[in-house]
Amino acid sequence: MTHDAAEALVWAALDAEQRGLNSGTAGNFSLRHGAGLLITPTGIPPAEMRPDQIVSMALDGSWQGTWRPSSEWAIHARILAARPDVGAVVHAHPDHSVALSCLRQAIPAFHYMVAGFGGTEIPCSPYACFGSGELADTVVTTLGSRYHACLMANHGMVSVGPDMATAIARAAKLEMLARQYLLALRAGNPALLNADEMAEVAGRYREYGRQPG
Ligand SMILES: [Zn+2]
């Protein structure tokens, strides 16, 4: 494994913690690496994590070395196997995303920025036990070929990107939208953007070539 890529993963874990996206050992992070992936180890909090503890694995889950990969390695490996456009995966338990995941519903088009996640809603994957192959499969199915993130029922969230900076930025954006949607739900019955309005937003995003604000 390259030391630079391993260092980038340790940095990602610290960065996510500083942004309030994960705490303790709940979050895990991976980067595509050759035919396999590099992934954060299980049970080591970001502040104590060192680059030599990053685990190099094959997409089939085989690995070697002293340190065990995250218990959610299958989510990372199966997303990377299914999505050639993805180079980095973030899985975490930020508070507002977790709270909304317990409703087991997609985040609807309550705000135009929902369109930046690949569709007109941000989906929620069905419940399955943590660390299970079934959970990994439900997440892969929910993301499909186009979504950049999803909630995971009664658990947390996953985001993906071509690189780690993008995947973390999407995780932060999802957590912000989850917080704002919860606030709106508390205040009343949020009006939703319709299909035409969301199509217009998607067109603007394509026009800008990136997501504005
Ligand atoms: Zn988890």
Boltz pocket constraint, residues with backbone or C-beta under 6 A from the ligand:
constraints:
  - pocket:
      binder: B
      contacts: [[A, 26], [A, 72], [A, 91], [A, 92], [A, 93], [A, 130], [A, 155], [A, 156]]
      max_distance: 6.0
